[in-house]
Amino acid sequence: MRTSARRPTVASELAIPVGPGLVGDLVVPGDAIGVTIFAHGSGSSRLSPRNRFVAEELNRRGIATLLLDLLTAAEELDRANVFDVDLLGERLAGTTRWLLGRPEVEGLGPSYFGASTGAAAALTAAAELGADLRAVVSRGGRPDLADAVLPEVRAPTLLVVGGDDVTVLELNRRAFERLSCPRRLVVVRGATHLFEEPGALERVAELAGDWITRCLGGRLPQPPGAAAEVVAVEPAARG
């Protein structure tokens, strides 16, 4: 009996017809089970090595990824745009709707991975998309910038914060209480804002991969109405 070969991974640069025109890098593993759209933080870009590291872990798990810039190079010169969460969230939601209409990702459940201010954009877009979004992951995020819409987020949301990122950790604790969706706050002990410590980013990638995979499979991290969860973990062992 012959078995069909696994389809090859496809990578492409996309011109996205949202706003003034955006650019994104799409990777679709063979037999993908979902697609995660990345929103980076201020001072970064779709070329962020940290986000690409996480994206590669998701690709290994069979999850397609789109890393994109929500602002043009000219728009980024105005710092007000970088923190305009409504604008960024609107573009992210628009990109999601456009992407899901493409044949490369047809039928794949969408999720978001947001870092720093990009996490606020992801939560803003999640509130708009409602039940159409499967999951949200925030790495060192600023969910406080999306405070007004946090109670409207329906997608299961994972907040990952470094234990030594004291100010951002407090902001995430407050946002955690504002969320009413299935949610989890994970504190990576000894990690700072960029998770540059040995094993810290590996732990973020593992947590994100587990969370998104479970949500894509319909296995909610907790049943609706159950107590939310706050946990602390060590960085991943290296080597």
C-alpha positions in Angstrom: 0.0 0.0 0.0 1.4 3.3 -1.0 1.4 6.3 1.4 1.3 9.8 0.1 4.4 11.9 0.7 4.3 14.8 3.0 3.9 18.0 1.1 7.0 20.3 1.2 7.2 23.4 3.2 6.3 26.5 1.2 7.8 29.9 2.0 6.9 33.2 0.2 6.9 36.9 0.6 3.5 38.4 0.4 2.3 41.8 -0.7 -0.7 42.4 1.6 -3.5 44.8 0.3 -4.3 46.3 3.7 -3.8 50.0 4.6 -1.1 51.5 2.4 0.1 48.0 1.5 2.0 45.7 3.9 4.7 43.0 3.5 4.7 39.6 5.2 6.7 36.4 5.2 4.6 33.3 5.0 5.8 29.8 5.8 3.4 26.9 5.3 4.6 23.4 6.4 3.2 20.4 4.5 -0.1 19.3 6.0 -0.3 22.4 8.2 -2.8 22.3 11.1 -3.2 26.0 11.6 -1.7 29.4 10.9 -0.2 31.9 13.4 0.2 35.6 12.6 2.9 37.5 14.4 2.7 41.1 15.5 6.1 42.5 16.6 6.7 45.2 19.1 8.0 48.8 18.8 11.6 49.1 17.5 11.4 45.7 15.8 10.3 44.3 12.5 9.1 41.1 10.8 12.8 40.1 10.7 13.0 39.9 14.5 15.3 36.9 15.4 13.2 36.3 18.5 9.9 36.0 16.7 11.5 34.0 13.9 12.9 31.6 16.5 9.4 31.0 17.9 8.0 30.8 14.3 10.4 28.0 13.5 9.2 26.0 16.5 5.6 26.4 15.4 6.6 25.3 11.8 8.1 22.2 13.3 4.8 21.5 14.9 3.0 21.8 11.6 1.7 25.4 12.1 2.0 27.9 9.3 3.3 31.3 10.2 3.0 34.9 8.9 5.5 37.5 10.1 4.5 41.0 8.9 5.1 44.6 9.5 1.9 46.5 10.4 3.4 49.8 9.5 5.4 51.0 6.4 8.9 52.3 6.9 7.6 55.9 6.4 4.8 55.4 9.0 7.2 54.1 11.6 9.1 57.4 11.6 6.1 58.8 13.5 6.3 57.3 16.9 2.6 57.9 17.5 1.8 55.3 14.9 3.9 52.7 16.8 1.6 53.0 19.8 -1.7 53.5 17.9 -3.1 50.1 19.0 -6.5 50.7 17.3 -4.7 51.3 13.9 -2.4 48.2 14.4 -5.3 46.0 15.5 -7.4 47.1 12.6 -4.6 46.2 10.2 -4.0 42.9 11.9 -7.6 41.9 11.7 -7.8 43.0 8.0 -4.6 41.0 7.2 -6.2 37.9 8.9 -9.3 38.1 6.9 -7.3 38.5 3.7 -4.9 35.7 4.5 -7.6 33.2 5.3 -9.0 33.7 1.8 -5.7 32.5 0.2 -5.4 28.9 -1.1 -2.2 28.3 0.8 -4.0 28.5 4.2 -7.5 27.5 3.2 -9.4 25.9 6.1 -6.6 26.6 8.7 -7.6 28.0 12.1 -5.9 31.3 12.9 -4.1 32.4 16.0 -1.9 35.3 17.0 1.5 35.7 18.6 2.2 39.2 19.8 5.3 40.7 21.4 5.5 44.0 23.4 3.1 46.5 21.8 2.3 43.9 19.2 0.5 41.9 21.9 -1.8 44.8 22.3 -2.5 44.8 18.6 -3.2 41.1 18.7 -5.6 41.4 21.6 -7.4 44.3 19.8 -7.8 42.3 16.7 -8.8 39.2 18.7 -11.7 41.3 20.3 -12.8 42.2 16.8 -12.6 38.6 15.3 -14.3 36.9 18.3 -14.8 33.2 18.0 -13.1 33.1 14.6 -9.7 33.3 16.3 -8.4 30.1 18.0 -5.7 31.4 20.3 -3.5 34.3 21.4 0.0 34.2 22.8 1.7 37.3 24.3 5.4 37.4 24.9 6.5 40.2 27.2 3.4 42.0 26.0 1.7 45.3 26.8 -1.9 44.1 27.1 -2.6 47.2 29.2 -2.6 49.2 25.9 -5.6 47.2 24.8 -7.3 47.6 28.2 -10.7 48.7 26.9 -11.3 45.6 24.8 -9.8 42.9 27.1 -13.2 41.8 28.4 -14.3 41.2 24.7 -11.5 38.8 23.9 -12.9 35.3 23.4 -9.9 33.4 22.1 -7.9 31.5 24.8 -5.0 33.7 25.8 -1.6 32.9 27.1 0.5 35.7 28.7 4.2 34.9 29.0 6.3 37.3 31.0 9.8 37.3 32.4 10.0 37.1 36.2 12.6 39.9 36.3 10.6 42.1 33.9 8.9 43.7 37.0 6.9 46.5 35.5 5.6 44.5 32.6 4.8 41.6 34.9 2.5 43.9 37.0 0.8 45.2 33.8 0.1 41.6 32.8 -1.2 40.7 36.2 -3.7 43.5 35.9 -4.7 42.6 32.3 -5.0 39.0 33.3 -7.8 40.0 35.7 -9.6 42.0 33.0 -9.7 39.0 30.6 -12.7 36.8 30.8 -11.7 34.2 28.2 -9.8 31.0 29.1 -6.4 32.3 30.1 -3.1 31.6 31.7 -0.3 33.8 32.9 3.1 32.1 32.9 6.1 33.8 34.6 9.5 32.5 33.4 11.8 32.8 36.4 15.0 34.8 35.9 14.0 36.1 32.5 14.0 39.8 31.5 11.9 41.6 28.9 13.6 40.1 25.8 14.1 36.6 27.2 17.8 36.8 26.4 18.8 34.5 29.3 20.0 30.9 28.5 17.0 28.7 27.8 14.4 31.5 28.3 13.4 32.0 24.6 13.3 28.2 24.2 10.8 28.1 27.0 8.7 30.8 25.3 8.6 28.8 22.1 7.7 25.6 23.9 4.9 27.3 25.8 3.5 29.0 22.7 3.7 25.8 20.7 1.9 23.8 23.3 -0.8 26.4 23.8 -1.6 27.0 20.1 -1.5 23.3 19.3 -4.0 22.4 22.1 -6.3 25.2 21.1 -6.2 24.2 17.4 -7.2 20.7 18.5 -10.2 22.0 20.4 -8.7 21.2 23.7 -9.3 24.3 25.7 -6.7 25.0 28.4 -9.5 25.2 30.9 -13.3 24.9 30.6 -15.3 28.1 30.4 -16.0 29.4 33.9 -13.1 27.6 35.5 -10.5 29.4 37.6 -7.8 31.1 35.7 -4.2 29.9 36.2 -1.0 31.7 37.1 2.1 29.6 37.1 5.9 30.2 37.3 8.3 28.0 35.3 12.0 27.7 34.9 13.8 28.4 31.6 14.2 25.3 29.4 17.3 23.2 29.9 19.8 23.7 27.1 21.9 21.2 25.4 
